[in-house]
Amino acid sequence: MVGGIEDMILSKETAAKLVQELKLQGKKVVFTNGCFDILHVGHLRYLNEAKKQGDVLIVGVNSDNSVKKLKGPTRPINNEIDRAEMLSGLKAVDFTLIFDELTPIETLEKIKPSIHVKGGDYKKEELPETTTVEKNGGEVRILAFVEGKSTTNIVNKIQFKNNDNGGNNE
């Protein structure tokens, strides 16, 4: 399918060329990243706010391998392609890419976005990618934290309900 959602999942190389072209057109490219394992309203609010920071939003999706290292052996719930495709279907998201590292430093070094955003559970001065972003002329912005909304909370709630009813999924 030409022009479909799968065309919105970019390689790092394609993303780097796209960012360069968009910047030449005077556009601000915003980048954010995460696991986005089970999409929830916290993700939606965060990504809508990220999009407001510039003209084009690119979302870096942690690979299955990096999610497993970050979140443990039972994660991710959804595979990297499914997660990237789900994100690509959101109104706020223009493009996604998948990266294999634990942090997006290598990706940021390659694509050089205008703005890199993270959620309010991070501090700019403690973020490992701040140096890379600023060295390449970009800006790091910390957005408001969406309280009580997390994939981990959803997984725990499902596990609790399954354990509470003896494992029956009725």
N, C-alpha and C positions, 0 to 999 in steps of 0.2 A: 504494500500500500504506500504510494508516494504521498509525502506530506502528512503522514500519520504520526502518532505519538512516538513510535520507535525512532523516527527521524529527529526527535528532540533529545535523544540520549546521545551525547557527543563523546568522542575520544578526547583526551587531553590536548592532543595536537590540533584537532579541529576547533576545540574551545579556545585555544590560544590565538589562532588566526582570527576567529570570530570576534574575540575581545579586542584585538588590535584594530580590526576594521570598524567596530562600533565606536571605539574611542576616537578614531580619526573623524567619525561623523559627529563628534561632540556628545556622544551618549555616555551616561554613567552606568557602568556594569557593576552589579552587586553580586557577591558570592557568599553563600553560606553552606554549611555542611552538617551532616549528621547521619545517624543510622536509619531513622524514619521507619522503624520495623513494623509497627502497627499504627497507621495514621489515626490521629485523634484531633479533637478541636484545638488543643494546645499547639499542635503542628500548624494547623490551618491559620490560626491567629498570628503565630510567629512569622509564617511565610508571607502572609498578607502585609504585615508590618515591614518585613525585609524588602518586599517589592516597592514599597513607598519610598525607600531610601535612594532609588535611582530609576533608570529607564528599563534595564533588562536584568532579570534575576536568573542566575545559574546556581543550581543546587548540587553540591558534591555529595554523593551517596557512598557511605562506607561499604566496601565489598563484604561478602559473606565472611571471608577470612578475617578481616579486621574487626567485624562485629563480634565474632566468636572470641577474639582476643580481648576485646573491650568489655563484653557483657557476659561471657561464659559459654560453656559447651552446649547449652540448650538454645542459644540464640544464633542467628536470627530466626524468627518465626517464618518470615517471608524472604524469598531469595532476592539477590541484588537487582536482577532485571525487573522482577515484579515491583520492588520498591521504587526503582527509578521510573518505571512506567506509571505507577500510581501518582507519583509526584508530578510527572509531566502532564497529567490530566487536570491538575489544579490550575485555576485561572491565573494565579499569581506567578506561577513558575513558567519561565520561558524555555529553559533547557536544563538538563541534568547531565551529570557525568559520574562515573563510578571510579573510586580511587581505593587502592589497596593498603595504604599506610594507616597508622593509628591516628595521625594528625594530618591535616591537609597541606602541610608546609610545602611538599614537593609540587603539589598541584598549584598552589598559590604562586610559587616561584615561576612556574611555567606559564600560567594564564594571565597573571598580573591584573586582577580586577581593580576597579576604581575604589570600591568599598567592600570590606569583608565584615559581615555581621555575625554576631553570636548572641545567644540568649542571656538573660539576666542572671543566670547561675554561674556566669563567668565574669572575671575581672580583666579588663584590657591589659593591665600591667603584668598579669600572671599567665596570659595566653601565649603559648609557645609560638604561634604564628604571627604575632604582632610585629616583631622585628622584620620578618620577611615582607609583610604587606607594606610597612612604612618605608623600608629600603627601596621598594619598587614604586614609590610615589603614591601608594594607596592609603586609605584611612580605615581604621578599625572602629566599628560602632557596636555598642552593647545595647540590645533591645530589652524591653521589660520582660520579666519572667512571668510565665502563665502558671500561676499557683495550682498545685494539685493535679496537673494533667501530665501524665507520663506513661509511656509504654510499659515500663516496669510495674507501675501501679495496676494497669489493666491485666497484665500477665498474673500478678499476685492475686488479684480479685478472681480471675478465672480458676486458678489453682485452688484457692480457698473454697470456692463454690463446689468444685469437683470433689474436694476432700470432705466437705461438709455433708454432701449427700451420698457418701460412700462410693464416689467415683462414677455414679450413674449420670449420664448426660441428658436427663429427662427434663 
